Amino acid sequence: MNVFLSGFMAAGKTTVGRCLAERLEQPFVDLDEAIESVAGESVRRIFERRGEGGFRELESGVLRRVVAVDDVV
């Protein structure tokens, strides 16, 4: 079972997600951290250099990879 949290920036998704993953004994994936790892730069820098459209393209690709994994929060 995968669990996905969505919401506004700074709403607490990461905090809740980490707690939930621990409780469910599943790995936790922070999408922004995964994007930064793939891009080799911070989310802020991605927005500065590539704009929102560039960020959303990266986000979509990383999300597709995460969705393909079973049992993650």
N, C-alpha and C positions, 0 to 999 in steps of 0.2 A: 504494500500500500504506500503510495506517495502522498505527501501532504504539501500543498503549496500555499504560501501566505502572500497576500497582496495588499497594498494600501499605500497611503501617502508617505513621502519621505519623513524620516524621523518619527514614525508612528509606533515603533517598537517591534517591527517584524523580526529583526535579527535576534533580539532578546527573547522574544516568545518562541521563535523557531529553535534556538539553541536549547531552551528548557524543554520544549516539546520533543525534540530529537532525543534528548537524554532520557526522558520518561518513556518514550517508545523504543528506546535502544536501537535507534537508526542513525545513520550518518546525517549530518547537517551540511547543506550547501548554501552559502550566501552568494546569490547571483552576482552582486557587485564585485565581490572578491574573486569569483571565477572569471568575470569579464576582465578585471585588472590583470589576472594571471595570464590570460590568453593574449591580451593586448600589450602587455609589458609596460603599462602606464596606468596612472590613477584615473578614476571615473572623471574627476574634475578636468584632468588634462585631455581626456578623450573628448569631452564636451568643448573644450577650448579649441582643439585642433580639428575635430571632425564635425562638430555641431551635434545637435540632437539626432538628426537623421543617421549620422555615422554611428553614434552610440546605440541607437535602436537596432541597427543592422547587426552590430556585435552582440547585443543583448539577445536578439532572436536566435542567432546561431548557437550561442552558449545555452540558451534555454532548451533548444532542440536536443542538445547533448544531455542535459540534466533530465529531461523528460524520458529519455531512453533508458535511464537507470532505474531499477526497481528498489523500493523500500528506502527512500530518502525523504527528508524534510527540507 
